[in-house]
């Protein structure tokens, strides 16, 4: 059984591992000749393995959230 400190240490790596896995999946998809979808400056684009982009649609800008505020409305 792991201690709380050991679990906290291991859990601290999760964001980095997730980021690396996402980048790898993105590059793997492109290297196999598939396209990926990406948001760039509030626009959705389909990115192809040759580097070309196809505009799909505009989206609303990001919403800034105060991390310290804990009010939820459902």
TORPAKE-483669 format. One record per residue (C-alpha): residue in three letters; x, y, z. Coordinates in pm, whole numbers, padded with zeros to 5 digits, always signed. Each point is the difference from the previous one (the first is absolute). Example, Ala and Ser with C-alpha at 12.3 -4.5 7.8 and 13.67 -1.06 7.14 Angstrom:
<sites>
ALA+01230-00450+00780;SER+00137+00344-00066;
</sites>
This chain:
<sites>
UNK+00000+00000+00000;UNK+00132+00342-00093;UNK+00015+00293+00238;UNK-00188+00321-00065;UNK+00332+00174-00074;UNK+00093-00265-00259;UNK-00341+00032-00167;UNK+00028+00380-00011;UNK+00345-00031-00158;UNK-00122-00244-00266;UNK-00315+00203-00069;UNK+00211+00310-00060;UNK+00125-00164-00321;UNK-00347-00053-00149;UNK-00028+00341-00176;UNK+00340-00043-00167;UNK-00078-00356-00105;UNK-00338+00105-00142;UNK+00159+00287-00192;UNK+00266-00230-00148;UNK-00258-00262-00095;UNK-00217+00262-00173;UNK+00294+00134-00202;UNK+00102-00354-00098;UNK-00354-00088-00112;UNK-00016+00324-00205;UNK+00330-00078-00176;UNK-00087-00370-00044;UNK-00329+00091-00170;UNK+00175+00239-00240;UNK+00284-00243-00073;UNK-00256-00268-00098;UNK-00151+00238-00257;UNK-00304+00087+00208;UNK-00120+00350+00079;UNK-00051+00156+00343;UNK-00230+00276+00122;UNK+00150+00294+00189;UNK-00120+00329+00145;UNK+00219+00294-00102;UNK-00101+00350+00114;UNK-00370-00085+00049;UNK-00025-00177-00336;UNK-00028-00374-00064;UNK+00230-00135-00269;UNK+00056-00343-00149;UNK+00377-00051-00029;UNK+00129-00241-00263;UNK+00321-00201-00001;UNK+00150+00223-00271;UNK-00038+00301+00232;UNK-00296+00161-00175;UNK-00296+00129+00203;UNK-00370+00003-00085;UNK-00216+00251+00190;UNK-00308-00162+00153;UNK-00169+00266+00215;UNK+00040+00285+00249;UNK-00061-00069+00368;UNK-00064+00220+00302;UNK+00308+00132+00182;UNK+00128-00170+00314;UNK-00177+00082+00324;UNK+00231+00109+00281;UNK-00074-00178+00327;UNK+00116+00109+00344;UNK+00153-00313+00153;UNK-00070+00131+00350;UNK-00374+00040-00056;UNK-00197-00313+00088;UNK-00353+00094-00103;UNK-00177-00234-00239;UNK-00329+00066-00174;UNK-00193-00286-00154;
</sites>
